[in-house]
Amino acid sequence: MKKLAEFYLAEFNQYLGRNKIFYLASIILLLFSVSVGYSLVSVDEIENINNQEFTPIEDWDKSTEFTDLFKHNFMIDLTCIIGGLTFSIYSLIVNFVNGAMVGYILRLAPKEIFILGIVPHGIFEIPSSVVAFVGSLSVTKIEINLIKGILQNNKTFKGELHNSRQLFKDVLISLLLVMILLIIAGFIEAYITPDLLNWYIGA
């Protein structure tokens, strides 16, 4: 069991090493989009939300919500990865919009609501978007390699397909990481977040 754990840890470290540039690009995109969303909130919007009363969360079927949340978020990240076929343009737009929404909520929501209602599951859900964009960039790199195999005389499609096998592996690892992160995020958002918010609201 220990050797198996060491093997997977080594594989994960190699994966991170191969994709460090992609992760850096994905994190920069996240920080930029969050800052844009944060800057879009007006003072009037903040005053309006601060004057609102928050009501308790009721009729919340936790198991159903968990399934729905996971499916919804997974489909977003899955389409982001597949969006690598658009040279990651679609994926960039999706992640930019998601990051801007996070920044917008960060500025707009009362501090306590953000900490209790967003942070617990967000610390897993937001990284899943980062990983999904990394997967998208890997797909784009595969696509470029295959195009080179078709267009360049000194390369073949079959040869580039073989040379891209490590990239295919990285896409699968990214997808697995996304699933793990979203399962954890969905569980927290469905089973824990409502109780935290209701406790704060005083239900």
C-alpha positions in Angstrom: 0.0 0.0 0.0 2.8 2.3 0.9 4.6 1.6 -2.4 1.4 2.3 -4.3 1.0 5.6 -2.6 4.6 6.5 -3.3 4.0 5.6 -7.0 0.9 7.8 -7.3 2.7 10.6 -5.5 5.6 10.4 -7.9 3.3 10.4 -10.9 1.5 13.5 -9.5 4.8 15.3 -9.0 5.9 14.5 -12.5 2.5 15.7 -13.8 2.9 19.0 -12.0 6.5 19.3 -13.3 5.4 18.8 -16.9 2.5 21.3 -16.6 4.0 24.0 -14.4 3.9 26.6 -17.2 0.2 25.7 -17.8 -0.6 26.0 -14.1 1.2 29.4 -14.0 -0.9 30.6 -16.9 -4.1 29.3 -15.4 -3.4 30.9 -12.0 -2.6 34.2 -13.7 -5.8 34.0 -15.6 -7.7 33.4 -12.4 -6.1 36.2 -10.5 -6.7 38.6 -13.4 -10.4 37.7 -13.9 -11.1 37.9 -10.1 -9.6 41.3 -10.0 -11.7 42.4 -13.0 -14.9 41.1 -11.3 -13.9 42.7 -8.0 -13.5 46.1 -9.7 -16.9 46.0 -11.4 -18.9 46.2 -8.2 -20.2 49.7 -7.4 -20.6 51.3 -4.0 -24.4 51.4 -4.5 -24.5 47.7 -5.0 -22.6 47.1 -1.8 -24.9 49.3 0.1 -28.0 47.6 -1.3 -26.8 44.1 -0.4 -25.8 45.2 3.1 -29.4 46.5 3.6 -30.9 43.2 2.6 -32.1 40.6 5.1 -30.9 37.0 4.5 -33.5 34.2 5.0 -32.7 30.7 6.2 -32.2 27.9 3.6 -35.2 25.5 3.8 -36.5 22.5 1.9 -32.9 21.5 1.0 -32.6 17.9 -0.1 -28.9 17.4 0.5 -28.3 14.3 -1.5 -30.2 15.7 -4.5 -28.4 19.0 -4.3 -25.0 17.2 -4.0 -25.7 15.3 -7.2 -27.0 18.4 -9.0 -24.1 20.6 -7.9 -21.5 18.0 -8.9 -23.1 17.4 -12.3 -23.4 21.1 -13.0 -19.9 22.0 -12.0 -18.4 18.9 -13.6 -20.0 19.6 -17.0 -18.6 23.2 -16.9 -15.1 21.9 -16.2 -15.4 19.0 -18.7 -16.5 21.4 -21.5 -13.6 23.6 -20.5 -11.2 20.7 -21.0 -12.8 19.7 -24.3 -12.7 23.4 -25.2 -9.0 22.9 -25.8 -10.0 21.9 -29.3 -10.8 25.6 -29.9 -7.2 26.3 -29.1 -8.4 27.0 -25.6 -10.2 30.2 -26.6 -13.6 28.8 -25.4 -11.9 27.6 -22.2 -10.3 30.9 -21.6 -13.6 32.7 -21.9 -15.3 30.2 -19.5 -12.6 30.5 -16.9 -12.4 34.3 -17.2 -16.2 34.6 -16.6 -16.1 32.2 -13.7 -13.2 34.1 -12.1 -14.9 37.5 -12.7 -18.0 36.1 -10.9 -15.9 35.0 -7.9 -14.3 38.5 -7.8 -17.7 40.1 -8.1 -19.1 38.1 -5.2 -16.0 38.6 -3.1 -16.5 42.4 -3.3 -20.3 42.4 -3.1 -21.2 39.8 -0.4 -20.9 40.6 3.3 -17.7 39.3 4.7 -19.4 36.7 7.0 -21.6 35.4 4.2 -18.7 35.0 1.9 -16.5 33.2 4.5 -19.3 30.8 5.5 -21.2 30.5 2.2 -18.4 30.5 -0.4 -15.0 29.8 1.1 -15.6 26.2 2.4 -16.5 24.7 -0.9 -14.8 27.4 -3.0 -11.3 26.3 -1.8 -11.9 23.1 -3.8 -14.2 24.3 -6.6 -12.0 27.2 -7.7 -8.9 25.1 -8.0 -10.9 22.6 -10.1 -11.3 25.4 -12.7 -7.6 26.0 -12.6 -7.0 22.3 -13.2 -9.6 22.2 -16.0 -7.9 25.0 -17.9 -4.6 23.1 -17.6 -6.3 20.1 -19.1 -7.6 22.4 -21.9 -4.1 23.6 -22.7 -2.9 20.0 -22.8 -5.7 19.2 -25.3 -4.6 22.3 -27.4 -1.0 21.1 -27.4 -2.2 17.6 -28.6 -4.2 19.4 -31.3 -1.2 21.5 -32.5 1.0 18.4 -32.6 -1.5 16.5 -34.7 -1.9 19.4 -37.1 1.9 19.5 -37.5 1.8 15.8 -38.2 -0.6 16.5 -41.1 1.0 19.6 -42.5 4.7 19.2 -42.0 6.6 16.9 -44.4 9.0 15.7 -41.8 6.3 14.6 -39.4 3.4 12.2 -39.5 0.0 12.1 -37.9 0.7 8.7 -36.4 4.1 9.8 -35.1 2.7 12.9 -33.5 -0.1 10.9 -32.0 2.5 8.6 -30.4 4.6 11.6 -29.3 1.5 13.1 -27.6 0.8 10.0 -25.4 2.1 11.8 -22.3 -0.2 14.7 -23.0 -3.2 12.4 -23.2 -2.1 11.0 -19.8 -2.0 14.6 -18.5 -5.5 15.3 -19.7 -6.8 12.2 -17.9 -5.0 13.2 -14.7 -6.4 16.7 -14.9 -9.9 15.2 -15.4 -9.4 12.9 -12.4 -8.3 15.8 -10.2 -11.3 17.9 -11.3 -13.6 15.0 -10.3 -12.0 14.6 -6.9 -12.1 18.4 -6.2 -15.7 18.7 -7.3 -16.9 15.7 -5.3 -15.4 17.4 -2.2 -16.7 20.8 -3.1 -20.2 19.4 -3.9 -20.3 17.5 -0.6 -19.4 20.6 1.4 -21.8 22.9 -0.5 -24.7 20.5 -0.1 -24.2 19.1 3.4 -22.2 21.8 5.3 -22.6 25.2 3.8 -26.4 25.5 4.4 -26.0 24.7 8.0 -23.2 27.2 8.4 -25.4 30.0 6.8 -28.5 29.1 8.8 -26.4 29.2 11.9 -25.1 32.6 11.0 -28.5 33.9 10.0 -29.9 32.6 13.3 -32.4 30.0 12.0 
